[in-house]
Amino acid sequence: MAFTPSSPSSPPGPSFPRPRFPRGPVPNQNKDEHRLNERIRVPQVRLIDEKGNQVGVVPTYEALQMARERGLDLMEVSPNAQPPVCKICDYGKFKYEKKKKEQIAKKKQTVIKVKEIQLRPQTEEHDLEYKFKNVRQFLEDGDKAKITIMFRGREITYSDQGFKIMRQLAEQVKDVAIVEAPPKMEGKKLIMVLAPGVAKKTVSTGTIVKVPSKPEIKPVGSQGNKPESKS
């Protein structure tokens, strides 16, 4: 039997799959939001030293040399200016202080959530008390409360009962909440929104101011006050 060599179209040996490369733009590997040191590739910059003093327009290599002599970095702060504005600073310290300020600002932010409670017009009294306690807890935690009463079928005829429940709830939590959106029918739903806070009360002092009465003036010569005759 004669030996038949393999065709060049099918080379011998194991075959490997072709590598797949991710599509789209290549992500930026450098996470610094400012260009630093050798990455600043412009002929000249407007320089600010580490104390905040204006140095003026200087060649970029000279500004970089000044930063290195002081053991600091050259950071580009305004790349769109002509020429770009750069500052000599400790970039590590700059990032640390910026992150600390962001954390403080985040702590000061108050995120108010809206918690929803759903009721029915025929809800039993003990169930209402339990739901009302949940609403009070939401408000004391600093969240808003959205109360929704659902009417199904012929229950819409009990809309007055729904408004009564809403008034009852608003009265019970008036010490910790204000009515942000009064009860309103939206289709077959009665909705009211309560927000944390205490309603302002108008306090009247009830002070009575006495106005002095005018003194009684009796005319001269009237009866009982005749002038004495001189002898």
C-alpha positions, 0 to 999 in steps of 0.5 A, a space after each residue: 500500500 502506497 503512502 499518501 502524504 497529507 494535503 497542505 490545507 490540513 496541517 498535522 498537529 493539534 488545533 487551537 481556537 483563535 483568541 477573542 479580543 474584547 470589542 469597544 474602546 480600551 479602558 483607561 488604565 490610569 485612574 488619576 483624574 489629573 495629569 501628573 509630571 511627565 504626562 503633562 506634554 505641553 511646551 509651557 504652563 502657568 505655574 502655581 507653587 505649593 503655597 498658592 502663589 502665582 509664579 507665571 508662565 514657565 516652560 514645562 520642563 522647568 516647572 517639573 524640575 521645580 517640583 522635583 527639587 521640592 519632592 513634590 508633584 506637578 499637577 495639571 488643574 486646568 487643562 483647557 486654559 491657554 496655557 494650561 494651569 499647573 500646580 506644585 503639590 503633594 498629590 498623595 495628600 491631595 487625594 487623601 484630603 479630597 476623599 475625606 471631604 467627600 466622605 464628610 459631605 456624604 455623611 451630611 446628606 440625608 436620604 429620605 425614603 418613602 415607605 408605603 402602607 396599604 389598607 382596605 376600607 374594611 380593615 379591622 381596628 386592631 389591624 389599623 393600630 398595628 399599621 399606624 404603629 408602623 407608620 409612626 416608626 417610619 416617620 420617627 426614622 426620618 422617612 416619609 409614609 405613603 398611605 394607600 387605601 385600596 377599593 375593590 368592586 363595590 367597596 368604592 361606596 365606602 370612600 367616606 370610611 377611607 377618608 375617616 381612616 386617613 383623618 384618624 391616622 393624621 391625628 394620631 401622628 401629628 406630634 411627629 408628622 405633617 400632612 405633605 399631600 392630603 387624602 386624594 382619590 386616584 382612580 380606586 385608590 385613596 392616597 395620603 403622604 405624611 412627612 417627618 416634622 411637627 405642625 406649627 401651632 399658633 399659640 395665643 397668649 389670651 392676655 386681656 389689656 384693660 383700657 383705663 376709662 375716662 374720668 367723669 367730668 362734672 360741670 360746674 354749677 350742677 346740682 350737688 356741686 354748687 359753688 359757695 357764695 361769698 358773704 
